[in-house]
Amino acid sequence: MKKVLLLIMTVVLSFAKMEYSDPKPTFDEPRKWVIKVNSNNLEHLNHTLDSVNNVLKAYPMDTLKVAIIFYSKGMRLIKKDADPKTLERIDALIQYEVEMVACKNTMDTMKWTEDDFIEDISYVQTGLAEVIERVAGGWIEVTPY
């Protein structure tokens, strides 16, 4: 019985239409979502990546910008020697123009260089300050996990 109810709910939800708040997101005025990652918990990051994928599917193409800001212990998760499967998932999101941002203050503290990290990420001096400034600039800060 549980399986039948789950199947029915899945079918119903798959036909549910997303209702967007006004002003509706558009190509010229997309929603802007900033996520902070400050933990090296791989399970949490993978849950976050799942959430990003799901939310990207809910918005029409080019109506949602996403930036994931890594700082503190979260920086370990984007190093070249981090979990290969997770790095593949991150790279796939980069291909969909999800912005990955790394904190130079953490790098300086840990004596890491840009060579220690995956390609196609950007760098800011202070990761948490980047989150603060994006929120001040109209980005929505929701951390899924």
C-alpha positions in Angstrom: 0.0 0.0 0.0 2.8 2.4 0.9 4.4 1.8 -2.5 1.2 2.6 -4.3 0.7 5.8 -2.4 4.2 6.8 -3.1 3.8 6.1 -6.8 0.6 8.1 -6.9 2.2 11.1 -5.1 5.2 11.0 -7.5 2.9 11.0 -10.6 0.8 13.9 -9.2 3.8 15.9 -8.2 5.5 15.4 -11.6 2.5 17.2 -13.2 2.4 20.0 -10.6 3.2 23.3 -12.0 5.7 25.6 -10.3 4.1 28.9 -9.2 6.7 31.7 -9.3 6.4 34.8 -7.1 6.2 38.3 -8.6 8.3 39.6 -10.2 8.7 36.3 -12.0 12.2 35.2 -12.8 13.3 36.0 -16.4 16.5 35.8 -18.5 17.1 39.5 -17.7 16.1 39.3 -14.1 16.9 35.8 -12.8 16.6 34.6 -9.3 20.0 34.6 -7.6 20.7 31.9 -5.0 23.9 31.8 -2.9 24.8 28.7 -0.9 27.6 28.5 1.7 29.7 25.4 2.3 31.8 25.6 5.4 31.9 22.0 6.5 34.0 19.2 5.0 31.1 16.7 5.5 30.9 14.9 2.1 27.3 13.7 2.8 26.2 17.3 3.4 27.8 18.5 0.2 26.3 15.8 -1.9 22.8 16.6 -0.4 23.5 20.2 -1.4 24.4 19.2 -4.9 21.3 17.1 -5.2 19.2 20.2 -4.0 20.9 22.4 -6.6 20.1 19.9 -9.4 16.5 19.7 -8.3 16.0 23.5 -8.0 17.7 24.0 -11.4 15.1 21.7 -12.9 12.3 23.8 -11.4 13.2 27.0 -13.2 13.2 27.7 -16.9 16.6 27.8 -18.5 18.7 30.9 -17.6 16.2 32.2 -15.0 18.2 31.1 -12.0 21.8 31.9 -11.1 23.5 29.8 -8.4 26.7 30.5 -6.5 28.2 28.0 -4.0 30.7 29.7 -1.7 33.3 27.4 -0.1 35.2 28.6 3.0 36.7 27.2 6.2 36.6 23.4 6.3 34.4 23.4 3.2 37.4 24.2 1.1 38.7 20.6 1.4 35.8 19.4 -0.7 37.0 21.2 -3.8 40.6 20.2 -3.7 41.9 18.1 -6.5 42.4 15.1 -4.1 38.8 15.2 -2.8 36.2 12.5 -3.5 36.4 11.9 -7.3 32.6 11.2 -7.8 31.7 14.4 -5.9 34.2 16.4 -8.0 32.6 15.0 -11.2 29.2 16.3 -9.9 30.7 19.7 -9.1 32.2 19.8 -12.6 28.8 19.0 -14.1 27.2 21.9 -12.3 30.0 24.2 -13.4 29.1 23.2 -17.0 25.5 24.4 -16.2 27.1 27.8 -15.1 26.8 27.2 -11.4 29.5 29.4 -9.9 31.9 27.8 -7.5 33.8 30.3 -5.3 36.7 29.6 -3.0 38.1 31.6 0.0 41.7 32.8 -0.3 41.8 33.5 3.5 41.3 29.8 4.1 43.9 29.0 1.5 46.4 31.3 3.1 45.8 29.8 6.5 46.2 26.3 5.2 49.1 27.2 2.9 47.2 26.0 -0.1 47.6 27.4 -3.6 45.2 27.6 -6.6 47.1 24.6 -8.0 45.6 22.5 -5.1 42.0 23.1 -6.3 39.9 22.0 -9.2 39.7 24.1 -12.3 37.0 26.6 -13.3 36.4 28.0 -9.8 36.7 31.6 -8.9 38.4 33.1 -5.8 37.6 35.8 -3.3 39.6 37.0 -0.4 36.9 36.3 2.2 34.3 33.6 1.5 31.9 34.6 4.3 32.1 38.3 3.3 31.2 37.2 -0.3 28.1 35.6 1.1 27.2 38.8 3.0 27.8 41.0 0.0 25.7 38.8 -2.3 22.8 38.8 0.1 23.1 42.6 0.4 23.1 42.7 -3.4 19.8 40.8 -3.6 20.9 37.2 -3.7 18.8 34.7 -1.6 20.9 32.7 0.9 19.4 29.3 1.5 21.7 26.5 2.5 20.0 23.2 1.9 21.7 21.2 4.5 
